[in-house]
Amino acid sequence: MNLASIIISVATKEIAGFTVIGYLTEKAADIGTGKIWAELKKKIGNRPDSFECRLYGAIEKSAKEYLCKGTIEDVSAAICERIFDAWCREGYLTPERIANILRCYSTYAKQNDILAWYRTFQEQIIKDDILCPMFMMNNIQLSGELQREQDKKIDQVLALLQVIMKENKDTQQKKPEYISDPPTDIDSFYVDRTILENELWTTIVLSGKSVLLYGIGGIGKTETAKSVLKKIYSMPCDVTGIYQIAWVTYTNGKLKDSLIEAFYDTKRYTDRDKAWEHIYNIIQTQREKLLIVIDNVETVVQDQDIERLGDLPCRILVTSRTEQFSGLYRYPVDHLPEEDCRDIFYHYYVGDHDNYYLDKILELIEHHTVMLELLAKTANMEEKTLQEFYVLLVQKGFHMSNEEVDSHHPLLRAEKRVTEQLKILFAISKCRIQDNDLLCQLSVIPAIPFQYKSVRNWIKVQHKSQLEYLVKTGWLKSDGKLVSTYIMHSVIASAIRFQNEDHLYEKCRYVIHSITKEMECGEQEHGAEKSYLIPFSWSISDVLWNHLCDEQDAEFLTNLAYIYYDIGNYDNAYQFFQRALEIDERVSGPNSIIVSSDYYNLADVSYNMYQFPESLSYLRKALAIRKKYYSSDNIEVVLLIKLLAGIYAKLNRLDRAEALYFWAADKFERNPETDILQLSTHYSDMASFFRERGYPGDYDKARTYYQKAERGLKQIYGDKLHPEMAAFYDEYALLYHNMGKYSCELPE
């Protein structure tokens, strides 16, 4: 623990007749690493209840917890003296310094776990009413009344002391690394919630616990989380105990999907289960050294994984609109004080200041943060005085509170009220027709950052200036950089959808059609290459689920299902294949070819979910329809027979399966319409069948068909590192494993 941070954290507390902040302001320039402790000791004194004595007592109690019972007092005393001496001499302690001392006495330890000592030491500190505030790093507003000018002065002293207290540059401890994309920058006019941020710091960093930030949408949860994260990221790892950070935007209503999408290392995985296994191994290995921030969890319904977050051994920070989490320390996020709300409003409003009417406006919106900025920009665009703007809001019936909803009522009812009031504001604002259409299209994609070049093919936007206009009016946020990143707050998106609910589907047809085309995979493409589209496509389907109704919509759902299928997320693939079937049956009729394809897709995904009876049922329906249109030799029928062979194999009808495999192989080989990929995949499936069955002579048959499959796949992919080739060689290697030839290499 860095003593500079300890001193700053207790800056407002009076100890032994003097205030540390006053002393440091005068002496900071003269204080060096070795002098800080000595100077502080002189001021505090040597009374039995002094800080120095209490500190020694905490070290002594922790040492006794670390040592085995019956250890002689001389050993305990020696450890305490060495740790205490190191603190006095160096001015601060780190787990590494303690480790160097304790390792000399490891033969006396209950368990040679240095972190266990450090945790015990922190527990002793927290119990002490003097030591506890000394160890609350950056807790510079204990009384809650410190003015901003004092904050700036303390920050300057902290920066100076951090420079003084750092070790030689060559031995400095590294800062945490992001194992995901970092969050976007904090809002340019973010107002600190100092007390809340200090409580979060204490719980996450000092206590190593996981926390939940909850509150109504748009109140400032995400920005608060970013602020805390920024402080953690600025400190050395040996101070915070955090070495890796992951920022995860909760999408798809699934925790696992969100983590897989966010972590850098999972980009190379095409199998969802393997990707999740990799993440789980990181969590179990890093444990409290890893901090995962999960942002924007709107609901925990139908996601058992999110409900068990508290069971994970790493540190977690969740922002959510619901407090229905177990195992997390919960912190509510309330509205900002009136003075801060005024500052924010006047930052975006360039008209004359009028606190009387501004306060009335603030009462109307109950100091809601997102609405505050939006109102300021709307008033600015309307060129209204605050009195005129207030009268206009009242005339339109704008008022956040009513007898059913206030800040103490359930968040979901309050959320609905926010949406209703934003609808009124939408009607007031100067929004051109083309801007209204663009807002509708943007409102159905998730509340994640995007760039103009990423979405210009999905939405009807002629120029980037249209997005900049929406930023100016407050409906969109931008980071203001040369290559701007935009984001629409989920609360604003909900209000736009609510305002346009009667025509939302029609206005978003272009988005559906465009993203459907982008989700299509070529012959040599794999669905994993399109996985970046999942958050956007899932959000569109979630918002418009009950409106999807025609063949184009079914194609959209099917293409999304194919991507989920290719990355091994069979549950979601099944869900979207099933919805596509419902639409196609209604539009094209129950006996159409497209319905046959839907049944085949459901049979295929059910097979991979190990639901073989269900798979057989779907496949029989597909076959019954397809045989009405094609002869038994047609490729469209042979493809279904190939899957039927696989199902029979899993149902242990091995002879029937073998006969169908050979029948399908013969039809594939004779038919000139068969492409190389279809034939190679069939050979691979046959090889796997013989490998798994393991009858005498089956391994030789398996090797023969693996070799045939390999030749075909190499014609398609060459030496390209393609996921299909990786999956094939994984299966091929199992043959040699089954044969007991562990050192054999696959043929060149």
N, C-alpha and C positions, 0 to 999 in steps of 0.2 A: 504494500500500500504506500503510495507516494505521499511523503509528509507535506509537500507543497499543497496537494489537494486536501489533506486533512486540515491544514491551517486555513485554507480558503473556505472550506465547508463550515468552519466554526467562526467565520469572520464576524458574525453578528452577536455571538455569545460572549458574555462577560465572564472572565475566569480570573480569580485571584486579584480582582481590582483593576484589571485593564482589559481593553477590547483588542483583539488580535488585528482587526482591520486598521484601526488607528495606528497601531505599532508598525504594521507592515507598510502602510502608506509612507511612513517616514523612513523606515529602514530597509525597504525592499532592495534598493540599489546596492547596499552593502552586504547583503546576506549571500553566503555561499553554501555549498553542499555541507561542509563540516560545521558551519557556524549556526545553522538554523536551530538544531537541537539544543546546543549549548545556550543560545540566546533565549530560547523559549523556556528552558529549565530555570534560568535566572529569574524570569518574570513570574513563573508559576510557583516556584519555591519547593521545599522538601517536606511539606506537611504530610502526615500519613494518608490523608484523603486527596492528595494532589494527583494531577494527571499522571505524573511519572510513576507514583506508587500503584495507582490503579492499573496502569499498563503492565507493570511487572507482575501484578497479581493475575491478570488475564493470561499472560505468557505462562505463568507457573501452573495454573489450572489446566491449560491446554496440554502442557507437557506431561502432566500426570495422566491425562486421558490417553495420551499416545503411548505411554510406557506400560509394560506388564506390571501387574500387582506384585508387590514385594521387592521392586527395584530399589536399591539403596538410595538414600537421600542425596548422596554425593553426586550420583549420575544426574538426577533431576535438577539439582542446583547448577551443575556444570552446563546443562543444556540451556537453562533459563539465563544464566549469566552470559553465555555466548550469543544467544539471540538478542538479549537486551543490549549487550555491548555493541553488536553489529548495528542495531537501531541507532544507538547514541552516536556511534562513530560515522555511519554513512548517512544518517538522517532519514532513511526510509528502508522498508523491507519489501522483498518480493518472494513469491513461493520458491524461486530458484535458490535464493540465499538461504532460506530456511532449510531447503532440501540438502544443501551442502553441509549444514550443521547437523541435521538429524541423521544423515547417512552414517556419520561417525558412531552413532549409538543404535544402529539398526538391530543389533543383537538383543537389545532390551525392549524392542517395540512389540506391541500386540499384533500389528500388521504394518508392513513397511509401505504405507500409503501416505505420502507427504500431503496430498490434497486433503486427506482426512484430518490431519493436524490443522491445516489452514481453515477448514470449515469449522472445526471445534473452536479455534481461535476467534473466528467471526461471531460464533454463537455467544462466546463470553463477552465480546465487545457489545453486542446488541442488548445484553442484559443490563449493562451499566449505563446509568443515565448521563454520565459525563462522557464516557468513551464513545457512546453510540453517535451523538451528533458530530464528534470529531472525525468519525469515519464515514460520514455521509458525503461522499465526494460530490463537489459542485452544488451542495445543498445550501445555497447562499441566500435563501429567503425563508428561514425557519419561522420567522414571525409573520410572514406573508405581507409585510408592509414596506419592504425595501423599495425605494424608488429606482426608476430606470437609470438615472444618472449614477447612482451607487453601483448598480449592476455593471455598467460599463467600466467603472473604476476597478471593480473587483476582477472583471474579466482581464483588464490590462495587467493587474498584479498577478493573476493566475498564469497568463501567458508568459510574463517575466519569470515567474518561479519555475514554470515547466522547463523553460530554456536552461535555467540555472541548475535544476535538479537532474537533467538528463546525463546519462553516462556518456563515455566516449562514443563518437559516432560509429565506430567499428563494432561496438558491442551493444548497440541499441536494439531493443526488442521490436520486432515488426508489428505493424498494425494488422487488424483483421483483413481477410480477403473475402471478396464476394464470390460465391459459387453459383450465382445466378446474375441476371441483369440487375444492376442497382436500381432503386426507385428513381423516379423523376425528381428534379430539384424541388426543394421546399418552396412554397408560394412566396413570391417576391415581397409580399407584405404580411408574412406570417407573424402573428402575435404570440409570444411565448406564454405557455401556461406553466409557469415556473414551479408552483407547488406540485401540480400533477406530474410534471416531468421528473421532478426530484423523487417523488414516491415510486414512479416507474423504475428509475435508475436504482434506487435502493433495493427494490424487489428483484429486478432482473440481474443486476450486476453483483450487488453485495450479498444477497440471499440466494442467488442462483435459481430463482423460481420462474414459473411461467405465468403470464398475465393476460387478461382480457380487457380491452378498451371497448366499451359499448356506449351507444347513444343513438339518437335519431339521425337519419341520413342527412349529410351536409352540415353537421355540427362541428367537424374538425378533427375527427378521429385519425384519419390517415396522415394529416399534416403533423399532428402531435407525435405519431409513431415515427415519422421521418425525422423529426427534431431529436427525439431520444436516440434514434439510430445514428444520426450524424455525430452525436457526442461519443457514442460507443466507438464508432469508426475512427474518431480522431485520437483515441487513447491507445497506448501500446497494449498488446495482448496480455502481457504479464500483469498488467494493472486490472484489466476487466475480467480476465480469464476466458475471454471470447476470441477464438482464432478464425472462425469462419461464420459468414452471414449469408443467408438466403432470403431474398424478397420474393414472395409468392402472391400473385393475384389470384384470388379464389374464383375459378370459372367452372363451367359445366356442372355445377352443383356437386362436384366430386373432389375430395381432398387429394386422392392419389393422382388423378389426372392433372390437377393444378400443380402438384409438386413435380411430376414428370415433365410438364411443359416448361417449368421455370428453371430447373437445375441444368447447368451447362453440360455435365457429364452424361446426361440421359439422351442427348441429341443423337448419339451414335447408335442407340438401341432401336431395333424395329419390333421387338417383343415387349409388350407392356409389362408383363410379369417380371421379366428380367430387369427392365428399367426400374421398377418399384423395388425389386430386391437390392439393386445397387444403391438406391436412396436409403433404404432401410439399413443397409450395412454402414453407410456413412453416419447415419444417426446413432447407431449402436456403438460405432467406433469413436466418434467425436464426443458424444454425450454432452456434458455441460459446456464443452468448448464450442459448440455449434448453437447459433441463434437463428431461428426461423421466424420470419415475420409473415403472417398470413393476413392479407388485407381484403377487406370488403366481403365478409361472410354475411350474407343477407339472412340466411336461414340454415338451420341444421337438420331440417326435415329430410329423410331418406338418404342420409349420408352417415352411416354408422362410424366411419373413420374419423370424421370431424368431431363426433361426440366423445371419442376416446383420446383426444389430443393430450389431455393431462397425463396419460400413461407413458408418453414418450420421454426418454431420458434427457433429451436436449432442452435448451431454454426456448420458449415460444412466446411470441407476442401476437395476439389476434386483435384485429379491429372488426367489430360486428355491430349490427343493429339489434341483435338479440343478446340477452344475458344468459341464455340457456346452455351454458357450458359447465362441465364438471371438471374439477381438478385444476382450475386456473384461479389466480387471485384477480378479483374483478374490480375495475375502476370505471366509474361513470364519467362521461365527458359532457359537461354542461355548457350552457351558452357563455360567451365572453362578457366581462363587465361592460357597463355602459360607455365608459371612457374609451376603451379599446374599440368598441363598435363604432363610435364616432370617428376615430382615427381611420379605420378601414373605409368607412363611407366617404369621408372627405378625400381619401387617397384616389378614389375613382370618380368623384364628382367635382367638377371644376367651377360650379356655380357659387353664388354667395353663401357663406355659412349662416345657418340659422338653427341654433341648438334647440330652440323651443319646438319647432316643427320636426326637426330630426328626431328628437326624443319621442315625439308622438308616432313617427314612422317606426321607430325601433320597438315601441310597444305593440304596434300592429303585427310585426313579424316575430315578436318574442326573441329578438336578438339572434335569430337563426343565421349562421355564418354564410352559407352559400347564397341564401336569399338576400342577405345584406349587400353583397357585392353585386348581385344581379339588379337589385333595385337602384343602386347608385349609378350603374351604367345605363339603366333604362331612363332614369331621371335626366341624366346627362344627354342622352340621345334625343329625348323629347324636348330638351332645352326649357325645362320647367324650373321655377323656383321651388324650394322645398315646401312652401305653403301651398302652391298650386298642385304639386305632386301629391301631397298628403290629401288634399280635397278630392283629387281624382281617384286615389286608392279607396277612399271611404265611399265615394259614389258608386264604385264598381263592386262594393261589398267585400273589399279585401280586409281580412282579419284572421290571424292565426288561431286565436283562442275562441272557443265557444264553450257552452256548458258541459259538453261531453269530453272535450280535449283540453288538457293543460299539460305542463311539463312533468306532472307527476303521474299522468295516465300511461297506460301501456304504449310502447313505442310504435306499434303498428298502426294504431288509430291516429296517433299524432302524425305519422308518416303520410297517411292518407290525406290528412288536413293540409300538409305542406304541398302535396301534389295538387289539391284543389285550388289552393291560393296561387300557385305558380301558373295554373291555367288562366286565372284572371290576369296575371301579369303578362302572360303571353299575348293576350288579346289587346293589352294596352300598348305593348312595344311596337316600334316601327319595324315590321318584318315583311319583306317583299315576298311575293308568291314563290319565286324561285328559291328564296332562302327558307321558306316554310317547307318546301318539298325536300330540300337538302337536310334540314333539321330532322325531318321524319326518317330519312334514310340513315342518318348518323345515330339516331336514337335506338335503332335495333341492333347495333353492334355493341360489344361489351365496353364497360368503362375502363378501358386500358389505353395507354398512350399509342398514338399512331402518327405516321407522317403522311404528307400529301401524296407522295409517290406510291405509298402502299395501298391507298384506297381509291385512287383516281379512276381505276378500272372498274370499281364496284358501284360507285355513286355518280350521279349526274352533276358533275362539277366541271366547268369550263376552265377555271383558273384558280390558282391558290388564293387570289384576292377575296373570293367568296368566303373562304374559311376565315380569313383575317377580319372580314366584316362581322362574322358571327362572334369572333373574339371581342371585337369592339363593343358589340351589343350585350355581351356577357353570357351568351348561351354556350359558348365554347371557351376553353382555356388553352393558352399557349405558353411555351417556355420562352418565347421571344427571341430564339436563336436564329441564325441565318437559315439553317435547315430546321424549320420549326417542328416541334412535336406537339400534337394537339390531344385533348381529352375532353370528353363530355361527362360531367358528373352524373352518376346514376340517378340522383334525385331529379335533376333537370331532364334527363332522358325519359324518366317515368312521366313527368308532367307533359312533355311534348307528345308522348304516345297517348296520354289521357285526353289531351286537347284534340288530337286527330284520330281518335279510335275508330270513327266511322269510315275513314278513308285510308287508314294506315297501311293496310295490306296492298291496296292498289298502288300507293305511292312507293312501296318497297319492292314491287315486282321486278324492277330493273336490278336491284341489289341481288335478289334471289337468283335471277337468270345469270348475272355476271359471275357470281361466286360459284355457281354450279359449273360453269365452263372452266373456271380456274381449278376446281377440284378434280377434273378429269385427269386420269393417269394414262400416259402413253404405254406402249408395249414394254419398254425397258425401264419404266418408272415404277417406283414403289410407293405405296401410300404414305410411308413414313416421311417421304420428301414433301408431302402436302400437309403434314401434321400442323404446320404453323397456321393453317386455316381453321383448325378445330374451334378455338375460342370464338371466332367470328361466326362461323356456321352454326355452332351450338346455340349461341345467343339469338340468332335470327329464328332458328327453329323453336326455341323456347318462347319467344315473344309472340310469334305468329302461328303457333302450333294448331290452334283451333280454326285458323283461316286457310291453311294449306289445303288445296282442293283439286288441282288439275295435274296433268301429266308432267308439266315442267316442275311442279312442286315435288312430285314423286321422284323425279330424276334427281332433284336437289337432295332429297333425303337419302336416296340410294347411293349417290356419290359420297356423301358424308359417311354413310355406313361402311362403304368400301375402305375408307381411310381408317376408320376404327378397326375394321377387320384386319387390315394389314399390320397394324401396330399391336394386335393381340387383345384389343379391348372388345371382347365378344359380347359382353352385356349391352354396351351402348350400340354396337352394330346390330344386334338383334332388335333392339327397340326401334331403330330407324328403318330397318327392313320391314318390320311389322307395320309401321305407320304407312310406308310406301305401298304395301299390299292393300291396306284398307282403302287408300285413295284410288289405286288402279282398278280394284274390283268395282268400285262405284262408277268410275269414269269409263273404263274399257270393257267392263263385263267380266263375270267370274271365269269365263273359259277363254280369255284372250292370251296371246303369247306372252305379253308383258306380265300377266298374272302368273303364268308358268315360271317365268324368270324370278319373280318375287318368291315363289314357293321354293325354288332351287336355292336361292340365297339364304332363306331361312333354314333349309335342310343343311346347307354347308356350315353355317355358323352354329347351328345346334350340334352338329357333329364335333366341331372344335370345342364346344362347351361340355362334351361328354354326355350329351342328352340324346343317346342313340335311338331309342324308340320314337322320340319326337322328330328326330331327323328323318327316320324312315317314313313316318306319316306324311311329312311335308314333301318328301321326294316322290312318293307314290302319287300325290296330287299333281305335282309338276309333270310327271311322266304321263299321267292320264290325259292331261291337256295337250302336251307336246306331241303325243302320238296321233292326235287328230289332224295335225298339220304336216308331220314329217314321217318318212319311212324309218324303219328300225336301223338302217345303215347310215342315216344322216348324222352328221357331227353333232347337231343339237340334241339328238337322243343319246348318242354314244357318251357325251359328257355326263349325262345323268346316270347312265349305267356304271360309269367309272366310280362315281360317288357311292352308288348303291353297293358296289363291291366292297368299298371301304367300310360301309355301315355293317354289312354282313360279317366282315372280319371282326369288328368290335363286338358284335353280338354272338361271337364264337361259332358262327356258321361258316367254318373255314373252307370246306370243300366248295360250297356255293360261291363264296367270295373268290376263290382261286379260278373257278370256271368263268366268272364274270370278268375278272381281270384279263384273262387270256382272250376272251371274246372281244372286249373293248380294245385291247392291243391290236388284234387282227383288223378291226374296223378302222382304227386310226391309221395303221400302216397302209391299208388298201385305198384309203380315201385321199384323193389329191388335194382336197381342201384343208386337210390337217396341217396346222402350222407346227413349227419346230418346238415351240414352247409347250403346246398341248401334249405332243408326243413325249417330250423329255420329262415333263411333270408326271405323266402316266408311268413311264419307266421307273421314275424315282419312287412312286407310290407302290409299284409292284415289288421293287427291291426291299422297301421297308416292310411290306407284308411278309416276304420270305424270311427276312431277318428276325422279325418278331415271332413268327411261327416256330422256326428252329427245328423243323423235321430234318432227318438225314438228307443231305444234299441241298438243303435250302440256302445255306450260306454261300455255296457256289453260285446258285441261281441269283441270289441277292447281289453278289459282286458283279455278275454279268450285266444285270439291269442297271446297277449304279454306274457302270462304265458307259453304257449306252446313254444314260441320262446326262452324264458329265460331258460327253462329246456334243450333245445337242445344246446344252446350256452354254458351253464355251463358244458355240457358233453365234449365240445371241449376245452374250455379255463380254466375250473375249476375256481379257485380263482385268476388266473393271471390277473394283471392289463393290459388288452389288449385294444387298441384303439377301436376295434369293440364293446367290452362290454361297453365302455364309451359312444359311439355313441348310442347304443341300449337303455341304461338307460336314456339318454338325451331325446329320443323319448318317452319312457315309462312315464317319469315324466310329459310330456306335457298332457298326458291323465288326470291325476289328476288335473292339472292346468285348463284344459277345464271343468272339472266337478266341479270346485270351491272348491276342497278339498286340500287347500294349505298346511295344516299341516300334511297330510297323508304321511306316509313313504311307500316306495316300499316294497313288500313282501320279506321276507328273502329267 
